[in-house]
């Protein structure tokens, strides 16, 4: 019964897609026929079978992918952690890629952040698989509006420099952008990641706990990335496995 309910729900979903997003209808039919979803129920009740659409859906999707690849506009959307996405891309989908790029992340990845950051994990996974990479993160001052266009303007020349320079074997770059006021410019500083912990404080709320630390109040080591980025500089760190 549960499987038949899923079939019914998918029929409703398909009807909505036909009206609102016709292109998605073909993708849904392709996905369901390729994976033979709810096979028992569809075999039991012929009106629910999808195999009659399998060949056409597969042809349409494959032709669309081939045309996109020929035009140089093929993109892939993956569900998984950043490291999972890089692992699949480098080993299976696009093994010919030269670099792994991750970001611009909303929020800094400075010092101790490196160990928990998905943005940095993506390029670290690329390095493990022999691809150089650049992780870029934008530090954000609480309560201050951010101009993402300015972030891009800061990031592009740094990326061009790092592409030209290359990366050591099993290495990757971590870049953090400062949160500047309008009209300000930033120097580019090569430095090591900080080795101080975050401001770790928690607040009890009923049966649970909430993080109550202040990112900017964290301890910092002179000359390292946290101090430099908080002070208005673009920080660039070369990390090795």
Secondary structure, DSSP 4 states (H G I P E B T S, - for coil): -HHHHHHHHHHHHHHHHHHH-HHHHHHHHHHHHHHTTTHHHHHH-GGG--HHHHHHHHHHHHHHHHHHHHTT-------S-HHHHHHHIIIII-TT--EEEEEEEES---GGGGGT-HHHHHHHHHHHTT-EEEEEEE---TTS---HHHHHHHHHHHHHHHHHH---TTEEEEEEE--PPTT----EEE-PPP-SPP---EEEETTEEEE---GGGS---TTSHHHHHHTT-EEEEEEE-
